Amino acid sequence: MGINSESEMAANLQIGPTTLGMVRIYLEGDGVDLPLDFEPDEAEEIADELRAAAAAARKMGKKG
């Protein structure tokens, strides 16, 4: 499965701070229980990448 492949899988996503000063992205679904911890600077880089991807997707949606 690639970034451009559709899927019927469903999952829950939670994002928040941990008591150790990290940012946790927690993914839970069928057979998946995945906590991912990031330093605050790394989390901000991820947020920037999400914003850039959203902007690109918005432009692609307007072309069609």
N, CA, C and O atoms as a Tripos MOL2 file, in Angstrom:
@<TRIPOS>MOLECULE
protein
  256   255    64     0     0
PROTEIN
NO_CHARGES

@<TRIPOS>ATOM
      1 N           0.8450   -1.1680    0.0000 N.3       1 MET1
      2 CA          0.0000    0.0000    0.0000 C.3       1 MET1
      3 C           0.8940    1.2360    0.0000 C.2       1 MET1
      4 O           1.8530    1.3250    0.7670 O.2       1 MET1
      5 N           0.5700    2.1690   -0.8550 N.am      2 GLY2
      6 CA          1.3370    3.4000   -0.9450 C.3       2 GLY2
      7 C           0.5440    4.5950   -0.4670 C.2       2 GLY2
      8 O          -0.6050    4.4680   -0.0430 O.2       2 GLY2
      9 N           1.1640    5.7490   -0.5380 N.am      3 ILE3
     10 CA          0.5500    6.9810   -0.0520 C.3       3 ILE3
     11 C          -0.7090    7.3270   -0.8460 C.2       3 ILE3
     12 O          -1.6030    7.9930   -0.3260 O.2       3 ILE3
     13 N          -0.7850    6.8820   -2.0960 N.am      4 ASN4
     14 CA         -1.9160    7.2370   -2.9460 C.3       4 ASN4
     15 C          -2.9130    6.0980   -3.1070 C.2       4 ASN4
     16 O          -3.7780    6.1630   -3.9800 O.2       4 ASN4
     17 N          -2.8130    5.0520   -2.2810 N.am      5 SER5
     18 CA         -3.7340    3.9220   -2.3400 C.3       5 SER5
     19 C          -4.8590    4.1140   -1.3230 C.2       5 SER5
     20 O          -4.6170    4.4660   -0.1690 O.2       5 SER5
     21 N          -6.0870    3.8780   -1.7710 N.am      6 GLU6
     22 CA         -7.2240    3.9690   -0.8580 C.3       6 GLU6
     23 C          -7.3340    2.6930   -0.0400 C.2       6 GLU6
     24 O          -6.8550    1.6360   -0.4520 O.2       6 GLU6
     25 N          -7.9700    2.7980    1.1250 N.am      7 SER7
     26 CA         -8.1140    1.6580    2.0160 C.3       7 SER7
     27 C          -9.4450    1.7470    2.7490 C.2       7 SER7
     28 O          -9.9770    2.8380    2.9540 O.2       7 SER7
     29 N          -9.9680    0.6220    3.1310 N.am      8 GLU8
     30 CA        -11.1910    0.5640    3.9210 C.3       8 GLU8
     31 C         -10.8870    0.4620    5.4170 C.2       8 GLU8
     32 O         -11.8040    0.3750    6.2340 O.2       8 GLU8
     33 N          -9.6090    0.4730    5.7700 N.am      9 MET9
     34 CA         -9.2230    0.3590    7.1800 C.3       9 MET9
     35 C          -9.6620    1.6000    7.9470 C.2       9 MET9
     36 O          -9.6330    2.7140    7.4230 O.2       9 MET9
     37 N         -10.0640    1.3910    9.1840 N.am     10 ALA10
     38 CA        -10.4380    2.5020   10.0540 C.3      10 ALA10
     39 C          -9.5180    2.5000   11.2670 C.2      10 ALA10
     40 O          -9.0890    1.4450   11.7320 O.2      10 ALA10
     41 N          -9.2240    3.6840   11.7690 N.am     11 ALA11
     42 CA         -8.3540    3.7910   12.9370 C.3      11 ALA11
     43 C          -8.7080    5.0560   13.7000 C.2      11 ALA11
     44 O          -9.2900    5.9900   13.1480 O.2      11 ALA11
     45 N          -8.3520    5.0730   14.9630 N.am     12 ASN12
     46 CA         -8.5070    6.2530   15.7990 C.3      12 ASN12
     47 C          -7.1470    6.9090   15.9510 C.2      12 ASN12
     48 O          -6.1340    6.2270   16.1070 O.2      12 ASN12
     49 N          -7.1260    8.2220   15.9060 N.am     13 LEU13
     50 CA         -5.9000    8.9830   16.0240 C.3      13 LEU13
     51 C          -6.0430    9.9750   17.1620 C.2      13 LEU13
     52 O          -7.0020   10.7450   17.2110 O.2      13 LEU13
     53 N          -5.0840    9.9530   18.0750 N.am     14 GLN14
     54 CA         -5.0560   10.9170   19.1730 C.3      14 GLN14
     55 C          -3.6930   11.5970   19.1660 C.2      14 GLN14
     56 O          -2.6760   10.9570   18.8990 O.2      14 GLN14
     57 N          -3.6750   12.8940   19.4590 N.am     15 ILE15
     58 CA         -2.4330   13.6400   19.5140 C.3      15 ILE15
     59 C          -2.4490   14.4790   20.7800 C.2      15 ILE15
     60 O          -3.4320   15.1640   21.0660 O.2      15 ILE15
     61 N          -1.3550   14.4260   21.5400 N.am     16 GLY16
     62 CA         -1.2940   15.2400   22.7530 C.3      16 GLY16
     63 C           0.0710   15.1630   23.4090 C.2      16 GLY16
     64 O           0.9310   14.3860   22.9950 O.2      16 GLY16
     65 N           0.2610   15.9810   24.4390 N.am     17 PRO17
     66 CA          1.5320   15.9910   25.1580 C.3      17 PRO17
     67 C           1.6080   14.8440   26.1590 C.2      17 PRO17
     68 O           0.5880   14.3890   26.6760 O.2      17 PRO17
     69 N           2.8240   14.3850   26.4230 N.am     18 THR18
     70 CA          3.0280   13.3800   27.4670 C.3      18 THR18
     71 C           3.5840   14.0760   28.7020 C.2      18 THR18
     72 O           4.0010   15.2330   28.6390 O.2      18 THR18
     73 N           3.5880   13.3730   29.8120 N.am     19 THR19
     74 CA          4.1230   13.9430   31.0570 C.3      19 THR19
     75 C           5.6390   14.0970   31.0150 C.2      19 THR19
     76 O           6.2260   14.7420   31.8830 O.2      19 THR19
     77 N           6.2740   13.5030   30.0020 N.am     20 LEU20
     78 CA          7.7260   13.6090   29.8580 C.3      20 LEU20
     79 C           8.1350   14.7180   28.8860 C.2      20 LEU20
     80 O           9.3050   14.8170   28.5180 O.2      20 LEU20
     81 N           7.1770   15.5520   28.4700 N.am     21 GLY21
     82 CA          7.4880   16.6660   27.5900 C.3      21 GLY21
     83 C           7.5980   16.3040   26.1250 C.2      21 GLY21
     84 O           8.1660   17.0610   25.3380 O.2      21 GLY21
     85 N           7.0670   15.1680   25.7560 N.am     22 MET22
     86 CA          7.0630   14.7350   24.3630 C.3      22 MET22
     87 C           5.6670   14.9880   23.7760 C.2      22 MET22
     88 O           4.7120   15.2530   24.5060 O.2      22 MET22
     89 N           5.5720   14.9010   22.4610 N.am     23 VAL23
     90 CA          4.2800   14.9460   21.7900 C.3      23 VAL23
     91 C           4.0130   13.5340   21.2860 C.2      23 VAL23
     92 O           4.8360   12.9560   20.5750 O.2      23 VAL23
     93 N           2.8740   12.9870   21.6520 N.am     24 ARG24
     94 CA          2.5400   11.6270   21.2540 C.3      24 ARG24
     95 C           1.4470   11.6460   20.2010 C.2      24 ARG24
     96 O           0.4180   12.3050   20.3500 O.2      24 ARG24
     97 N           1.7010   10.8980   19.1260 N.am     25 ILE25
     98 CA          0.6790   10.5670   18.1390 C.3      25 ILE25
     99 C           0.3510    9.1080   18.4110 C.2      25 ILE25
    100 O           1.2150    8.2360   18.3200 O.2      25 ILE25
    101 N          -0.8980    8.8580   18.7440 N.am     26 TYR26
    102 CA         -1.3240    7.5130   19.1260 C.3      26 TYR26
    103 C          -2.3220    7.0140   18.1060 C.2      26 TYR26
    104 O          -3.3650    7.6320   17.8900 O.2      26 TYR26
    105 N          -2.0010    5.8940   17.4770 N.am     27 LEU27
    106 CA         -2.8400    5.3020   16.4500 C.3      27 LEU27
    107 C          -3.3630    3.9630   16.9440 C.2      27 LEU27
    108 O          -2.5950    3.1100   17.3880 O.2      27 LEU27
    109 N          -4.6830    3.7850   16.8630 N.am     28 GLU28
    110 CA         -5.3070    2.5520   17.3310 C.3      28 GLU28
    111 C          -6.3200    2.0800   16.2930 C.2      28 GLU28
    112 O          -7.1790    2.8440   15.8540 O.2      28 GLU28
    113 N          -6.2050    0.8080   15.9070 N.am     29 GLY29
    114 CA         -7.1340    0.2290   14.9500 C.3      29 GLY29
    115 C          -7.1330   -1.2810   15.0910 C.2      29 GLY29
    116 O          -6.6140   -1.8180   16.0700 O.2      29 GLY29
    117 N          -7.7130   -1.9690   14.1150 N.am     30 ASP30
    118 CA         -7.7480   -3.4300   14.1550 C.3      30 ASP30
    119 C          -6.3330   -3.9940   14.1930 C.2      30 ASP30
    120 O          -5.6070   -3.9240   13.2010 O.2      30 ASP30
    121 N          -5.9490   -4.5410   15.3110 N.am     31 GLY31
    122 CA         -4.6440   -5.1510   15.4610 C.3      31 GLY31
    123 C          -3.4890   -4.1690   15.5360 C.2      31 GLY31
    124 O          -2.3290   -4.5760   15.4760 O.2      31 GLY31
    125 N          -3.7880   -2.8790   15.6660 N.am     32 VAL32
    126 CA         -2.7460   -1.8520   15.7190 C.3      32 VAL32
    127 C          -2.9080   -1.0270   16.9910 C.2      32 VAL32
    128 O          -3.9890   -0.5130   17.2800 O.2      32 VAL32
    129 N          -1.8320   -0.9120   17.7340 N.am     33 ASP33
    130 CA         -1.7920   -0.0870   18.9390 C.3      33 ASP33
    131 C          -0.4190    0.5720   18.9310 C.2      33 ASP33
    132 O           0.5440    0.0090   19.4510 O.2      33 ASP33
    133 N          -0.3270    1.7680   18.3390 N.am     34 LEU34
    134 CA          0.9690    2.3450   18.0130 C.3      34 LEU34
    135 C           1.1460    3.7390   18.6160 C.2      34 LEU34
    136 O           0.6030    4.7080   18.0870 O.2      34 LEU34
    137 N           1.8940    3.8540   19.7140 N.am     35 PRO35
    138 CA          2.2310    5.1750   20.2450 C.3      35 PRO35
    139 C           3.5440    5.6550   19.6140 C.2      35 PRO35
    140 O           4.5430    4.9350   19.6220 O.2      35 PRO35
    141 N           3.5330    6.8590   19.0770 N.am     36 LEU36
    142 CA          4.7270    7.4460   18.4740 C.3      36 LEU36
    143 C           5.0470    8.7330   19.2230 C.2      36 LEU36
    144 O           4.2350    9.6580   19.2340 O.2      36 LEU36
    145 N           6.2150    8.8050   19.8460 N.am     37 ASP37
    146 CA          6.6030    9.9770   20.6180 C.3      37 ASP37
    147 C           7.6360   10.7990   19.8600 C.2      37 ASP37
    148 O           8.5570   10.2560   19.2490 O.2      37 ASP37
    149 N           7.4670   12.1260   19.9110 N.am     38 PHE38
    150 CA          8.3420   13.0490   19.2070 C.3      38 PHE38
    151 C           8.7440   14.1940   20.1240 C.2      38 PHE38
    152 O           7.9730   14.6100   20.9880 O.2      38 PHE38
    153 N           9.9470   14.6940   19.9290 N.am     39 GLU39
    154 CA         10.3720   15.9260   20.5870 C.3      39 GLU39
    155 C           9.4840   17.0510   20.0460 C.2      39 GLU39
    156 O           9.0070   16.9590   18.9150 O.2      39 GLU39
    157 N           9.2540   18.1050   20.8260 N.am     40 PRO40
    158 CA          8.4030   19.1990   20.3420 C.3      40 PRO40
    159 C           8.8410   19.7710   18.9840 C.2      40 PRO40
    160 O           7.9940   20.0700   18.1430 O.2      40 PRO40
    161 N          10.1510   19.9250   18.7620 N.am     41 ASP41
    162 CA         10.6180   20.4450   17.4690 C.3      41 ASP41
    163 C          10.2640   19.5030   16.3240 C.2      41 ASP41
    164 O           9.8830   19.9520   15.2430 O.2      41 ASP41
    165 N          10.3880   18.2020   16.5580 N.am     42 GLU42
    166 CA         10.0120   17.2170   15.5350 C.3      42 GLU42
    167 C           8.5120   17.2980   15.2510 C.2      42 GLU42
    168 O           8.0860   17.2050   14.1000 O.2      42 GLU42
    169 N           7.7240   17.4680   16.2990 N.am     43 ALA43
    170 CA          6.2690   17.5620   16.1300 C.3      43 ALA43
    171 C           5.9010   18.7900   15.3010 C.2      43 ALA43
    172 O           4.9810   18.7350   14.4850 O.2      43 ALA43
    173 N           6.6150   19.8930   15.5060 N.am     44 GLU44
    174 CA          6.3420   21.0920   14.7090 C.3      44 GLU44
    175 C           6.7080   20.8720   13.2460 C.2      44 GLU44
    176 O           6.0220   21.3760   12.3560 O.2      44 GLU44
    177 N           7.7810   20.1230   12.9840 N.am     45 GLU45
    178 CA          8.1430   19.7930   11.6030 C.3      45 GLU45
    179 C           7.0560   18.9410   10.9560 C.2      45 GLU45
    180 O           6.7130   19.1480    9.7920 O.2      45 GLU45
    181 N           6.5160   17.9860   11.7040 N.am     46 ILE46
    182 CA          5.4270   17.1470   11.2030 C.3      46 ILE46
    183 C           4.2030   18.0120   10.9070 C.2      46 ILE46
    184 O           3.5460   17.8280    9.8820 O.2      46 ILE46
    185 N           3.8950   18.9470   11.7930 N.am     47 ALA47
    186 CA          2.7560   19.8470   11.5770 C.3      47 ALA47
    187 C           2.9510   20.6660   10.3030 C.2      47 ALA47
    188 O           2.0030   20.8610    9.5420 O.2      47 ALA47
    189 N           4.1770   21.1480   10.0630 N.am     48 ASP48
    190 CA          4.4630   21.8920    8.8340 C.3      48 ASP48
    191 C           4.2510   21.0240    7.6070 C.2      48 ASP48
    192 O           3.7080   21.4860    6.6040 O.2      48 ASP48
    193 N           4.6750   19.7660    7.6790 N.am     49 GLU49
    194 CA          4.4940   18.8390    6.5600 C.3      49 GLU49
    195 C           3.0070   18.5660    6.3140 C.2      49 GLU49
    196 O           2.5770   18.4630    5.1660 O.2      49 GLU49
    197 N           2.2320   18.4490    7.3800 N.am     50 LEU50
    198 CA          0.7890   18.2530    7.2290 C.3      50 LEU50
    199 C           0.1380   19.4630    6.5650 C.2      50 LEU50
    200 O          -0.7170   19.3100    5.6920 O.2      50 LEU50
    201 N           0.5410   20.6660    6.9790 N.am     51 ARG51
    202 CA         -0.0130   21.8810    6.3620 C.3      51 ARG51
    203 C           0.3380   21.9490    4.8820 C.2      51 ARG51
    204 O          -0.5110   22.2890    4.0570 O.2      51 ARG51
    205 N           1.5900   21.6260    4.5380 N.am     52 ALA52
    206 CA          2.0150   21.6510    3.1370 C.3      52 ALA52
    207 C           1.2440   20.6220    2.3150 C.2      52 ALA52
    208 O           0.8420   20.9090    1.1880 O.2      52 ALA52
    209 N           1.0350   19.4330    2.8650 N.am     53 ALA53
    210 CA          0.2760   18.3980    2.1640 C.3      53 ALA53
    211 C          -1.1800   18.8190    1.9880 C.2      53 ALA53
    212 O          -1.7780   18.5710    0.9410 O.2      53 ALA53
    213 N          -1.7470   19.4530    3.0030 N.am     54 ALA54
    214 CA         -3.1330   19.9220    2.9010 C.3      54 ALA54
    215 C          -3.2590   20.9970    1.8190 C.2      54 ALA54
    216 O          -4.2260   20.9990    1.0570 O.2      54 ALA54
    217 N          -2.3000   21.8970    1.7490 N.am     55 ALA55
    218 CA         -2.3260   22.9430    0.7200 C.3      55 ALA55
    219 C          -2.2090   22.3220   -0.6780 C.2      55 ALA55
    220 O          -2.9190   22.7280   -1.5980 O.2      55 ALA55
    221 N          -1.3160   21.3400   -0.8360 N.am     56 ALA56
    222 CA         -1.1600   20.6770   -2.1330 C.3      56 ALA56
    223 C          -2.4320   19.9200   -2.5130 C.2      56 ALA56
    224 O          -2.8540   19.9520   -3.6690 O.2      56 ALA56
    225 N          -3.0380   19.2450   -1.5460 N.am     57 ALA57
    226 CA         -4.2770   18.5070   -1.8120 C.3      57 ALA57
    227 C          -5.3990   19.4600   -2.1970 C.2      57 ALA57
    228 O          -6.2070   19.1520   -3.0730 O.2      57 ALA57
    229 N          -5.4480   20.6150   -1.5470 N.am     58 ARG58
    230 CA         -6.4680   21.6040   -1.8560 C.3      58 ARG58
    231 C          -6.3290   22.0690   -3.3110 C.2      58 ARG58
    232 O          -7.3280   22.2150   -4.0160 O.2      58 ARG58
    233 N          -5.0860   22.3000   -3.7570 N.am     59 LYS59
    234 CA         -4.8490   22.7140   -5.1410 C.3      59 LYS59
    235 C          -5.2510   21.6200   -6.1140 C.2      59 LYS59
    236 O          -5.8370   21.9110   -7.1560 O.2      59 LYS59
    237 N          -4.9440   20.3540   -5.7940 N.am     60 MET60
    238 CA         -5.3090   19.2390   -6.6630 C.3      60 MET60
    239 C          -6.8190   19.1050   -6.7690 C.2      60 MET60
    240 O          -7.3460   18.7970   -7.8380 O.2      60 MET60
    241 N          -7.5170   19.3360   -5.6560 N.am     61 GLY61
    242 CA         -8.9750   19.2430   -5.6500 C.3      61 GLY61
    243 C          -9.6250   20.3090   -6.5220 C.2      61 GLY61
    244 O         -10.6830   20.0700   -7.1040 O.2      61 GLY61
    245 N          -9.0100   21.4700   -6.6180 N.am     62 LYS62
    246 CA         -9.5720   22.5580   -7.4320 C.3      62 LYS62
    247 C          -9.3710   22.3260   -8.9280 C.2      62 LYS62
    248 O         -10.1110   22.8780   -9.7430 O.2      62 LYS62
    249 N          -8.3680   21.5070   -9.3000 N.am     63 LYS63
    250 CA         -8.1110   21.2260  -10.7150 C.3      63 LYS63
    251 C          -9.1920   20.3410  -11.3010 C.2      63 LYS63
    252 O          -9.5080   20.4400  -12.4870 O.2      63 LYS63
    253 N          -9.7790   19.4480  -10.4470 N.am     64 GLY64
    254 CA        -10.7320   18.4650  -10.9560 C.3      64 GLY64
    255 C         -12.0950   18.9150  -11.0040 C.2      64 GLY64
    256 O         -12.9790   18.1630  -11.4170 O.2      64 GLY64
@<TRIPOS>BOND
     1     1     2 1
     2     2     3 1
     3     3     4 2
     4     3     5 am
     5     5     6 1
     6     6     7 1
     7     7     8 2
     8     7     9 am
     9     9    10 1
    10    10    11 1
    11    11    12 2
    12    11    13 am
    13    13    14 1
    14    14    15 1
    15    15    16 2
    16    15    17 am
    17    17    18 1
    18    18    19 1
    19    19    20 2
    20    19    21 am
    21    21    22 1
    22    22    23 1
    23    23    24 2
    24    23    25 am
    25    25    26 1
    26    26    27 1
    27    27    28 2
    28    27    29 am
    29    29    30 1
    30    30    31 1
    31    31    32 2
    32    31    33 am
    33    33    34 1
    34    34    35 1
    35    35    36 2
    36    35    37 am
    37    37    38 1
    38    38    39 1
    39    39    40 2
    40    39    41 am
    41    41    42 1
    42    42    43 1
    43    43    44 2
    44    43    45 am
    45    45    46 1
    46    46    47 1
    47    47    48 2
    48    47    49 am
    49    49    50 1
    50    50    51 1
    51    51    52 2
    52    51    53 am
    53    53    54 1
    54    54    55 1
    55    55    56 2
    56    55    57 am
    57    57    58 1
    58    58    59 1
    59    59    60 2
    60    59    61 am
    61    61    62 1
    62    62    63 1
    63    63    64 2
    64    63    65 am
    65    65    66 1
    66    66    67 1
    67    67    68 2
    68    67    69 am
    69    69    70 1
    70    70    71 1
    71    71    72 2
    72    71    73 am
    73    73    74 1
    74    74    75 1
    75    75    76 2
    76    75    77 am
    77    77    78 1
    78    78    79 1
    79    79    80 2
    80    79    81 am
    81    81    82 1
    82    82    83 1
    83    83    84 2
    84    83    85 am
    85    85    86 1
    86    86    87 1
    87    87    88 2
    88    87    89 am
    89    89    90 1
    90    90    91 1
    91    91    92 2
    92    91    93 am
    93    93    94 1
    94    94    95 1
    95    95    96 2
    96    95    97 am
    97    97    98 1
    98    98    99 1
    99    99   100 2
   100    99   101 am
   101   101   102 1
   102   102   103 1
   103   103   104 2
   104   103   105 am
   105   105   106 1
   106   106   107 1
   107   107   108 2
   108   107   109 am
   109   109   110 1
   110   110   111 1
   111   111   112 2
   112   111   113 am
   113   113   114 1
   114   114   115 1
   115   115   116 2
   116   115   117 am
   117   117   118 1
   118   118   119 1
   119   119   120 2
   120   119   121 am
   121   121   122 1
   122   122   123 1
   123   123   124 2
   124   123   125 am
   125   125   126 1
   126   126   127 1
   127   127   128 2
   128   127   129 am
   129   129   130 1
   130   130   131 1
   131   131   132 2
   132   131   133 am
   133   133   134 1
   134   134   135 1
   135   135   136 2
   136   135   137 am
   137   137   138 1
   138   138   139 1
   139   139   140 2
   140   139   141 am
   141   141   142 1
   142   142   143 1
   143   143   144 2
   144   143   145 am
   145   145   146 1
   146   146   147 1
   147   147   148 2
   148   147   149 am
   149   149   150 1
   150   150   151 1
   151   151   152 2
   152   151   153 am
   153   153   154 1
   154   154   155 1
   155   155   156 2
   156   155   157 am
   157   157   158 1
   158   158   159 1
   159   159   160 2
   160   159   161 am
   161   161   162 1
   162   162   163 1
   163   163   164 2
   164   163   165 am
   165   165   166 1
   166   166   167 1
   167   167   168 2
   168   167   169 am
   169   169   170 1
   170   170   171 1
   171   171   172 2
   172   171   173 am
   173   173   174 1
   174   174   175 1
   175   175   176 2
   176   175   177 am
   177   177   178 1
   178   178   179 1
   179   179   180 2
   180   179   181 am
   181   181   182 1
   182   182   183 1
   183   183   184 2
   184   183   185 am
   185   185   186 1
   186   186   187 1
   187   187   188 2
   188   187   189 am
   189   189   190 1
   190   190   191 1
   191   191   192 2
   192   191   193 am
   193   193   194 1
   194   194   195 1
   195   195   196 2
   196   195   197 am
   197   197   198 1
   198   198   199 1
   199   199   200 2
   200   199   201 am
   201   201   202 1
   202   202   203 1
   203   203   204 2
   204   203   205 am
   205   205   206 1
   206   206   207 1
   207   207   208 2
   208   207   209 am
   209   209   210 1
   210   210   211 1
   211   211   212 2
   212   211   213 am
   213   213   214 1
   214   214   215 1
   215   215   216 2
   216   215   217 am
   217   217   218 1
   218   218   219 1
   219   219   220 2
   220   219   221 am
   221   221   222 1
   222   222   223 1
   223   223   224 2
   224   223   225 am
   225   225   226 1
   226   226   227 1
   227   227   228 2
   228   227   229 am
   229   229   230 1
   230   230   231 1
   231   231   232 2
   232   231   233 am
   233   233   234 1
   234   234   235 1
   235   235   236 2
   236   235   237 am
   237   237   238 1
   238   238   239 1
   239   239   240 2
   240   239   241 am
   241   241   242 1
   242   242   243 1
   243   243   244 2
   244   243   245 am
   245   245   246 1
   246   246   247 1
   247   247   248 2
   248   247   249 am
   249   249   250 1
   250   250   251 1
   251   251   252 2
   252   251   253 am
   253   253   254 1
   254   254   255 1
   255   255   256 2
@<TRIPOS>SUBSTRUCTURE
     1 MET1         2 RESIDUE 1 A MET
     2 GLY2         6 RESIDUE 1 A GLY
     3 ILE3        10 RESIDUE 1 A ILE
     4 ASN4        14 RESIDUE 1 A ASN
     5 SER5        18 RESIDUE 1 A SER
     6 GLU6        22 RESIDUE 1 A GLU
     7 SER7        26 RESIDUE 1 A SER
     8 GLU8        30 RESIDUE 1 A GLU
     9 MET9        34 RESIDUE 1 A MET
    10 ALA10       38 RESIDUE 1 A ALA
    11 ALA11       42 RESIDUE 1 A ALA
    12 ASN12       46 RESIDUE 1 A ASN
    13 LEU13       50 RESIDUE 1 A LEU
    14 GLN14       54 RESIDUE 1 A GLN
    15 ILE15       58 RESIDUE 1 A ILE
    16 GLY16       62 RESIDUE 1 A GLY
    17 PRO17       66 RESIDUE 1 A PRO
    18 THR18       70 RESIDUE 1 A THR
    19 THR19       74 RESIDUE 1 A THR
    20 LEU20       78 RESIDUE 1 A LEU
    21 GLY21       82 RESIDUE 1 A GLY
    22 MET22       86 RESIDUE 1 A MET
    23 VAL23       90 RESIDUE 1 A VAL
    24 ARG24       94 RESIDUE 1 A ARG
    25 ILE25       98 RESIDUE 1 A ILE
    26 TYR26      102 RESIDUE 1 A TYR
    27 LEU27      106 RESIDUE 1 A LEU
    28 GLU28      110 RESIDUE 1 A GLU
    29 GLY29      114 RESIDUE 1 A GLY
    30 ASP30      118 RESIDUE 1 A ASP
    31 GLY31      122 RESIDUE 1 A GLY
    32 VAL32      126 RESIDUE 1 A VAL
    33 ASP33      130 RESIDUE 1 A ASP
    34 LEU34      134 RESIDUE 1 A LEU
    35 PRO35      138 RESIDUE 1 A PRO
    36 LEU36      142 RESIDUE 1 A LEU
    37 ASP37      146 RESIDUE 1 A ASP
    38 PHE38      150 RESIDUE 1 A PHE
    39 GLU39      154 RESIDUE 1 A GLU
    40 PRO40      158 RESIDUE 1 A PRO
    41 ASP41      162 RESIDUE 1 A ASP
    42 GLU42      166 RESIDUE 1 A GLU
    43 ALA43      170 RESIDUE 1 A ALA
    44 GLU44      174 RESIDUE 1 A GLU
    45 GLU45      178 RESIDUE 1 A GLU
    46 ILE46      182 RESIDUE 1 A ILE
    47 ALA47      186 RESIDUE 1 A ALA
    48 ASP48      190 RESIDUE 1 A ASP
    49 GLU49      194 RESIDUE 1 A GLU
    50 LEU50      198 RESIDUE 1 A LEU
    51 ARG51      202 RESIDUE 1 A ARG
    52 ALA52      206 RESIDUE 1 A ALA
    53 ALA53      210 RESIDUE 1 A ALA
    54 ALA54      214 RESIDUE 1 A ALA
    55 ALA55      218 RESIDUE 1 A ALA
    56 ALA56      222 RESIDUE 1 A ALA
    57 ALA57      226 RESIDUE 1 A ALA
    58 ARG58      230 RESIDUE 1 A ARG
    59 LYS59      234 RESIDUE 1 A LYS
    60 MET60      238 RESIDUE 1 A MET
    61 GLY61      242 RESIDUE 1 A GLY
    62 LYS62      246 RESIDUE 1 A LYS
    63 LYS63      250 RESIDUE 1 A LYS
    64 GLY64      254 RESIDUE 1 A GLY
